[in-house]
Amino acid sequence: MRTRLLFVRHGESVHRVEGVVGGPHGCRGLTDAGHHQAHRLAGRLRDELAAAGPVAVYSSVLRRAVETAWPIAGALGVSPVADCGLCAWHTPPYADGLPATRFQTDHATAGGGVFRPFEEGNETWAELVVRVSRAIMDIAHRHRGGTVVLVGHTETVEGSFHALAAQPMFRAFDVAVAMASITEWTTDDDPTGWPPARWTLRRFSDVS
């Protein structure tokens, strides 16, 4: 049976507009435009997934993702499940709400990279990839043969390339993920079997 994972980036957020670090306290949810995007996307997914059978909805615990997930889950007739594994960077508490440029410059570390944090006390890229990939694979295992909407962040979508496409920790390319967009992966294999399942990228950053 086919396993279908649809990754949704949250709608326009207040922290992005204001240019601050959007951790658990710095994230103030969606803007009015972001709420409109979320509701429009909810209607689109309701129509697209009408014949898909039961659909599960997960989101990161950050307010901007939760506020995007609620109308989607409502349109699909389910309750969303919050999973911290789907979050963006786990930034240190001191940075939460700081101007993003100040965090990235005043608290930059020497020698930051894949296995060392770019800022003091921040999560490393490798730690983020492992955390997000683990969450994705746990969800895929839990819902193998089913359809899941995962509402998160650019980093969540990036994580899918590592978890599902076996990309190395340091990729030779970047991705630009549109707000309130859909990235879809499917497999007809056991999603957590060994050797690893072969996944197909059906669409990326789709806002049509």
Secondary structure, DSSP 8 states (H G I E B T S, - for coil): --EEEEEEE---BHHHHHTB--STTT---B-HHHHHHHHHHHHHHHHHTTTS-SEEEEE-SSHHHHHHHHHHHHHHTS--EE-GGG-S----GGGTTSBHHHHHHHTB-TT-SSSS-SBTT---HHHHHHHHHHHHHHHHHHTTTSEEEEEE-HHHHHHHHHHTT---SS-S------TT-EEEEEESS-TT-SS----EEEEEEE--
